[in-house]
Amino acid sequence: MAALLSLAMLALASGSALGVSDGADPSGAKVISPAAVVDEGDACVRSTDPQKSVARLWNEAALDAIRRSAPAPTIHARNLFHLSAAMWDAWAAYDPTADGVFVDEKYLRRDPEKARDKAVSYAAYRLLHHRYQDAVNGDESLRQYDELMAALCYPTDRTSTTGVSAAAVGNRIAKRVIGTTVDDGSLEAEGYASGAYAPVNEPLVVEQPGTVLADPNRWQPLELTVDGDSADPAPAQRFLSPQWGYVSGFALPEALTPGMPFDPGTPPYLHDAATDAQYKAEAVEVVRYSSMLDPRDGITVDISPASFGNAPLSTNDWTGYRYNPATGEPYEPVLVPRGDYGRAIAEFWADGPESESPPGHWNTLANAVVDHPEFEARIGGEGPELDPLEWDVKMYLALNGAVHDAAVAAWGAKAHYDYVRPISMIRYMGGLGQSSDPMLPSYHPDGLPLIEGEVELVTEASTAPGHAHEHLADHVGEIAIRAWTGNPGDATDTLAGVDWMRAVEWVPYQLSTFVTPSFAGYVSGHSTFSRAAAEVLAAMTGSPFFPGGMGTWMVPAGSFLFEAGPSVDVPLQWATYYDAADQAGVSRLYGGIHVSADDLRGRHVGSLCGLDAWATAKRYFEGPSHS
C-alpha cells in the first residue's frame, strides 16, 4: 500500500528541526527552528515496565481487548494491523528514510526517542479508543487505555491534530488511519454487518439429533442453547464477515476472482465423481480425531520436536528433528497421554469466548520470542541489533499486515465456496445411513462409509449385553461412531470421554455455547493466519527456528475449560514457527471444526500472504530509495 498522506514532508536540512512554520523553502517543504519544538510531560515519571517498549505495551492492551470482546478474528486482525500501521507511521515520522503506510510526515528532534514514544502512544490510544468503544466489554478496554496513558505520563485531553508536538503527530496519524479505513470494505460504519449473505441451508439445532441439508456442500448455521437457566434457543448463527474478501489489504495482489485474492481451488464435494470419496473420508477422519480425545485409553505419544514437526508445506508428513540446531543436542522425547495432547491443542488454539483469536495468538507468541534470553533483534538475523521500540514497530507491522491479509484471503474463500462444516457433514451422512454395502441395512449412497472400530452399523448382535453398542439397543439399524461424547457443561471436573454414539448426535470438542464458528469452513482461518505469521517471523528473525531451537507453552494439569483435564502437564513444543503453525491447523481437526482440505489448503494461502507481507514491510522499512 502506498503512503496515503504527505503532510509537512520536510527537507532534512543540516542541523534543522522539522515541522510546520510560517515559511517554506522553494520545494514546498516547511522548515522551523528548534525553538518551535516543544516536549511535554517531563515532570511525570513513567510507572510502567521499563523493559517493554510503548509499542509492546499498546499491543498487549489490544490483546486484552480482544480477549474480553466477542470472537471475531477478521475484525481483530484488522484492528491489530491498523494499530501496528499507526504505531509504525508514528515511529517513521522521526526516521529520515522509513516510509509511512498511511501517513508520511518527517521531523527531526534533539530527543527522537522521547518524541517517538509519545507519538506512538497517542496514535495507539486514539485508534484503539475508536475501535473498541462499542465492542463487547469496551468500557473495560477504554479504562485500560486511559490507565496506560496515565502510567506513561501522557494526558488524554491533548486532542489537537494541529502542530508539530509529538502528541499532535500521533493524534493526526490516528485520525488519518481511522478516516481512510472506514470505507475499506469492512463495513465498519454499519457495525461490520453484511446483509448480502443468506444461507442455503436451514439451521442445525444442536440439541436435537440429525440435520437436514438442502445442499450438503454448503455451510449450515447452528442454533444453540443459550448459556444459563433458560433452555430457549439463541438466534441462529449469522455468517461473520462474508464481505471480508473485498477489504483493503496490506500486500495482497489484485483478485482475479472478485472478493477472493487467492483461490485455493474447489474443496471436495459430495455427489462429485472426482471428490465424493474424499468428502466422506475427510468426514470420517474428523471422527477418528474425535476418538483420540480420551486420556484413559492408555495410548501415549511423543509430542517433542524429536517426533513432531518438519513437514513440507501443506502436509502432515512430520519427520521430526534429529538435533536441536541451537544446542547440537538431540531433542528429548516428551511422552503424554494422546487424549491429553489432542484436547490440549484443541483448547490452546481455540477461537471461542475469552480467546485472543489466531491473530492475537501469534502476537502473543511473537512477544514471547522477543522475551527469550537468546533472542537478538536483528532483521533477518543480520546487521546491528535494534532497540526494543524499533524492533517492535517493525515486527508488528509485518506480522499484523500478514494476518490481516490472511483474514481477507481466507474469508474471501469462505464466502466464495460457502463450505460445509464437519458437524453438518457427519450428522447428515450418518442420518442417511451407510454407503459401504448395498446388501446391508440402512444403505444410502450418501451415507457414512463403514470402518470397523470407527463407523459401524448398530445391529441386534452389536447391542447384545456386553457388546460395544449395548447402550444403543433402541437404535438398531442406525449408524454409530466412536467419538467424544459431548461437552459436560460447566463441570470442568467431569470427563466426558470417548464411546460409541449415534452419528446424528455428534458434536465437536468445543464449549456447548460455541460448538462451531459462525462462518463457512473452507479455508481454515487458523491455518491461513498461522502460516502467514510463521513466514513473517522466520524471515524477520532470519531463522525458522524459535530462539534456542524450541518454543514452548505449558498447558497445566487441570486447566481445561471444556471438560476435566489434562491429567498431566502438557508442554507444547515447536522447533520452528512452521511447526507451531501446522499444529494450529491440525488442532482444528482434533476440535472437530475443520476437515483436512480446509487446513492444508489454508496453509498454502497463508504462506503466500506471509511472504508478500514481509516483502512489502521491508520496503516500508527501507524507504522509497530502496523500493
N, C-alpha and C positions, 0 to 999 in steps of 0.2 A: 504494500500500500504506500503510495507516495505521500509525503508530508502534505497535510491539508491546509496549513496556515503558516504564513511567514510574517509575524509581527516583529517589528524592530530588528530585522536582520541587519546586524551592525558590523561595520568594519572593525577588525581586531587590530586597531592602531596600537603601536608600541606604547606601553605604559598607560593606556587609557582604560577607564571603566566604562562599560557599555550599558545602554538602556534607552531612555526616552528623554529628549531635551527639546529646547526651542529651535535649535539649529540642525542642519543636515549637511552632509558632505555631498559632492556632486553626484555620487552614485545613488543617493537616496537613503543611505544608512545614517542613522541618527547617533550622535556622539554626545556624551555628557562628561562632566568632570567627576573625579572620585568623590567629591564632597556631596554630590547628589545621591549617593548610595547610603541607605540607612539600614542598619540591622537592629531588629527589635528583640526584646526578651532576655537581655544579658543578665538581668538581676535575678532571674529564676534559675534553679538548679534542677536539671533533668533527674527524675526519680525512677526511670525505667532501666531495664537491663542494659548496662553499657556495652556488653559484648555483642548485642544484636543491633544491626543497622535499623534505621527507621523503616526502610522498605520491608525488612523481615517482620517488624512489629505490626505494620499495617497488613501484611499478608496473613499473619496469624489472626489478626482481628477479623479479616474477611472470612477465614476458615471457621472461626467461631460462629459467625453469622450464618454460614452455610449449614453448620451442624444444627442450629436451632430453627432453621427455616424448613420449608417444605422440600421434599426430594424432587429437584428439577435440574438435572445435570446440564441441560442446554443453557438455561438461564445462568446457572452458577459459573459455567465455563466462560460465558460472555462477560459476566461481571469480573471474573479474575483476569481475563485478557485486558479489558478496558482499564481496570485498576493498574495492571502492570504497564500498559502503554502510557498512562498518565504519569506514573512514577518515573518511567524511563524518560519521557519528554521533559519532566522537571529536572532530572539529573543532567540530561543532554544540553539543557539551556546554559549550563556553566562549563561545557566542554567545547573546545574550538572546532572539532571535526565531526563529532557524532551527529547523526541525522535524527530529527524527531519524527514520530509516526503521525500524530495528529497536529502537533504544534511545533514550529521550528523557530524559537527565539534564541538569541545568543547574548550572554552577558559575561563580563569579567568582574571578579570580586577579589579583594585582598584576602578574604577568607571564604573560598568557594565551598569548603566542606560545610560550614555553618549555613550558607545560603542553600546548598543542595538539601540538607536535612529539612530545612523549613519549607522549601518549595515542594519537595516530595510529600511532606506531611500534609500541607494544605491541599494539594491536588488529591491525595488519597482520601482525606477526610471528606471533602466536598463530594467526590464521586461516590464513595460508599454511603454517605448520608442520603444522597439522592436515590440510590439503587435499593437500599434496604428499609427506607422509611415506611413503605407499605407492605413489607414482607411479613411472613409469619414470625411472631415474636420480634418484630422490628424495633419495638421500643427498647428491648434489652440491647439490641445491637447499637442503636443510636447512643444509648447511655455509655456503652463500652467505648465508642469512638470519642465521645466527649471526655471520658476519663483518660484516654490515651493522650489526647491533645493537651490536657492539663498536666499530665506527667511529663510531657515533652516541653512544657513551658510555652505553648502556642495558644494564645487567646482565640476562641472560636468566633468572637464578634468582629474580627478583622475580615470583612467580607468583600472588600473592594477588589475589583478586577482591573483597576487602572493604576498605572505606575510601574516602577521597577523594583519595588520591595520584593523579597522572596515570597512573602505571603500573597501579594498580588499576582506574581507569576504563577504560583500554584493554583490560586483560585481561577485564574484565567484559563489555565490548561484544563482544569476540571470542567469548567463551563463549556469549553470548546468540545471536549470529548462527549459530554452529555448531549449537547446540541447537535453534533454531527451524527451521532449514532441513533438518535431517537427514531429515525426513519430508515434504519439499516435492513429492514425486512423482518425484524424480530417481532414487530407489532407491540413494542413496549408501551406505547401510548394507549393501547387497548388492553393492557394487562397481560400481554403475550398470548391472548386467546384468539385462536383462529376458528371461525365458524364454517370454514370451507370444507372441512372433512366430515364425512358421515360413514360409519362402519357398515359393511355389507352384512355382517352377522349380528344377530340379536345377542344381548349379554348372556354370559355364562353365570349362573347363580352358584357360587362356590359351595354353599351349604347344602345344595341339592345334588344328587348324583347325576352323572351324564351331562351331555350338552347336545345341542342341535346346531349344525353349521350349514348355512346356505352355500358357502364356499370354503372347503377345508384348507385352502391355501392362503386364506386371508385372516387378518387379525380379528380377534373377538374381544370386546371389552368384558371386564368382570364386574359382577355385582357382589359386594362383600357385606358381611355383617359388621355394623359399626361397633367400635370398642365401647365397652361399658355395659350397663344393665339392660339396655334396650336390644331386643332381637330384630328390630326393624332394619331392613336393608339400607345401606348407604346408596347414594346415587351411583348409577353405573359409571365406570371409568370413561373419561374423555381422553382422546389421543393428545398427549402432551407434545406441543411444538411441531405440528405437521408442516408448518411453513418454514421450518428452520433451514432447509436446503437452499433457500433464497437469501439468507442472511449474509451480509458482507463479511468476508473472511480476512485473514491476515496475509496468507501466502497462497491461497487457493487458485488454481487455474480457472479459466472460463469454462463453465459447464457445457459439455456437448449436448447433454440432455438437460433441459431447463430444470433447475432445482435439484440437480444431482451432480456435484462437482466431480466425483469419482464413481463410476459404475462398476460394482463388484460382480456383475453378471447375475443371471437368474438363479434363485435358490432351487432346491429340489421340490418338485410338486407331486402331489397325489394326482393320479389319473394321467400323468405324463409318462409315456412309454419309456423314455430315457432315464427318468429320475424317480419313478414311483417306488422302486425298491429302496433307493437311498432315503427317501422321505420316511418310509417305515423303519428302516434300520436306524436312522438317527433318533427317531422317537424311542425305539427300544433301548438305544444307548443311554438316553436320559434315565430310563427306568433302571438300567444297570448301575449307573452312578448313584441313583437314589437308594439302591440296595446295599451300598457300601457305607451307609451312614450310622451303623450301629457298632460302638466300640466293644461290644460284648461278643463279637463274632470270633475273637481270638486271632485275627489277622493283623500283623504289624507291617509297616512299610518304612523304608528309609527315605526321609524327606530332606536329606542333606544334598549339597551340590555334588557329592560323590555319585549320586544316582539320578537326581533331578536336574534338568536344565540342559543347555547346549543343543537345542533343537533348531534345525533350519526354519526360516521364516514360514509361518502358516502351516506348521506341522506340530505334532506331539511326539516326534521321534527323539525323545530325550535319551541322551547317552551319558550325561553327567560329565564330570571333570576328574582327571586323574590327580592333578595338583592344583593347589591354590597359587596363582601366579605371584601374589604378593609375598608369600612366605616360603614358597618352594616345597611346602609340606603337603601331604595328602589331606583332602577334606575328611574329617571324622564322620562316620555314619551317625545318623540320629534316627533311632527306631521309635515309632509311636504307633498306637492303635490306628488302623486305617480309618475307622469310623470317627475318631477324633480329628484326624487330619482333614478329611473331606468336609466335616462340619466347620472346622476352624477356618479354612479358606473361604467357604461359602459365607460365613459371618464376617470375616475380616474385610472382604472385598464387597460386602453387601451395599445396596443402594437405597435402603429404606429410610424411615424416620431416624433422626439423630445420626445420620451418616454425613461424611464430608462429600459424598458422591465421588465418582472416579477422578474428576479434575482435582478435587480437593485432596484425595488420597495421594496423588502424585506430587502435589505441592508439599504435603507433609513428608513424603519420602525424600524429596529434593532437599528440604530443610535438614532432615536427618543426615543426609550425605555431607552437607556443609559442616555439621557439628562433629563429624568423625575426626578423631585426632590425627589421622593420616591424610586428611583431605588437604589439597593445595589448590588455591583459587587461581588457576592458570587456564586461560582459554585454550581449549584443545590440548591441555596438558603441557603447553609450551609458553615461553615468554615470561614476563615479570608477573609476580603474584599480585593480584588485585586487592584493594582494600574491600572490606565487607560490603559497603554500600554499592560500589561499582559492580562487584560480582552479583549481588542480589538483584539489582535492577536489570542486569543483562540476562541473568538466569530466568527471572520471572517473565521477561518479555518473550524470550524464545520458547520457554516451556508453556506459558499460557496462550501464546499465539498458536502453538501446535495443538493444544487441547481444544481451544475454541474452533480451530479449523476441523478438528476431528468431530466435534459436535455437528458442525454444518454438514460435513461429508456423511457421517453416519445417519443423521436424521433425514438427509436428502434421500438416501437409500431406503430408510424405513418408510417414508411417506410414499415413495415410488412403488416399492414392492408390496407394502402393506401386509407383511408376512405373519403367519400364524405363530403362536407360542406353544410350548410343549404341553401345558395343561389342557389346551383345546385339542391338540393332536391326539394325546393319549386317551382322554375321555371319549372323544368322538370315535376313534377307531375301536377302542375297547368296547364301546356300546354297540357297535355294529357286529362284532364277533371276531372270528379268527380267519386269516387269509391264507393259511398254510395248506389245508387239506379239504377239498370239497366233499370228501367222504365222511368227514367228522361233523358232529353237530355244530351249530352256530357259525356255519361258513358264510363269509361275505368277502368279496374281492378287495374291499377297502378296510378290512379288519386288521387287527394286530397280528403279526406273524408269531406262531408258537415257537418258543425256545425253552427247552427243559430247564427248570430251575429259575427261569426269569419271567416268562409269559406262558401261562398254562390254561387249559380248559378245565373248569370245575365239573367234576363228574360224581356219580354215585360212589364210585370206588375211592376217589380222592378225598371225599368228605366223610368216609368211614372213621370211626373212633381211632385216634392215634395217627391219622394220616394228615398230610400237610394242610388240606383245606377243610378240616373238620369244622372249624368255626364259620365256614361259608356254606353250610348244609342247605340253607334256604335259597341258594343261588346256583343250583346245578344248571349247567348249560351256559353260564356266563364266563367271562374272561377274568382271570386273576393274575395279578402281577406281584412280584416280591419287591417291596419298596418301603420307604419311610412312611410310617402310618399317620403322620399328621401332627401339626403343632398342638402341644398340650395346653396352650393358653399361657397365662402369666406365671404358671407354676414352674419356675426355672429349676426346681429340684426334681422335676419329673422327666423321665427319659421315655420318649415315645417309642423309639426303636424301629426295627425293620421286621416285617411279617408279610404273609400273603394277604392281599386285599383286593377288592374289586377295582378293576381298571377305571371304572366310571367314577370312583371316589378319590382318585389320586390327586395330591396337591404337592407343590414344590416345597423344598426345605426353606421356608420363609415364615415370617410372622403371619398369623391369621388375618391381621388387619392390613396386610400388604400383598402377599401371595405372588403377584407378578406385576411388573411396572406397567403403567398406563400408556403404552405405545407399542408399535409393532416390533417384531423380533429381529428382523434381518436388515442391517448387520448389527452385531453386538456393540453397543456403546462402550462397554468395559474394554473389549478387545481393541477397539479403534483408539479410544483415549489412551490406553496403556502403552500400546506400541508407539504411538506418536510421542508420548512423553519419554519413553525409553530411548528413542532415536535422538532426541534433543540432549538428554543427559549424557549419553555415550559420546556424542560429538563435542559437547561443551567441555566435558571433563577430560577428553582425549583418550578414554578407555571405556569399553563396555562393562568393565568390572566395577563393582562397588569398591570404595576405598578399603584397603586391607584384604581385598579379594572376596568379601562377603558382606551382604546386607542382611540384617536380622530384625525380626519383630516378634516379641514374645506374646503368645496368647495364653494367659494364666489359666490354670485349672479352675473350673467352676465359674468362668467369666462369660459363658454364653448367654445370649438373650432369647434364643428361640426355644431352647429346652435345656435340661441339665447337661453340664459338661463344660469343657472337656474333662475327661477323667484324669488327665495328666497335663502338665505344662506342654504346650506345643510351640517350639521355637521355629517360626517360619524363617527359612534361609534361602537366599538367592545369591549366586555368584555374580550374575550380571543383571543389568537393568532389563534386558530382554527376557531373562528367566522370570523376573517378577511380573513382567507384562504377560507372559504366557500363563503364569499361574492365575492372574486376574481373569484371563479369558476362560480357562478351564474351570475356575470356581463357579462360573455360571451354569455349567453342566451339572456339577455336584448340587448346586442350589436349585436346579430344575427350571431355570429361567430361559436358557437358550439350547439350541441344538448345535452340532459341530459346524454346520455351514455358516451359522451366524458368527461363531467365534473365529474360525480360521480365515474367512474372507475379510472379517473386520480387522484382523491383524495386518493384512496386506494393505488395506486402505489407510490404517493408522501409520504404517511405515511411510507411505507416500506423503501424508500430512506432516509428519515429523521432519523428514528430510527437507521438504520445501520450506517449512517454517524456520529451520536452522539456517538455511542459505539466505533467507530474507532477513532474519535477525542480524546476521553478520554484516549485511550491507548497511543496516542502520548503525551498527557499532562503528564501522569504519568510515562512514560518511560518504558524501557524493563523489569525492575524489577517487574512491576505490570501487565505485559501482560499475 
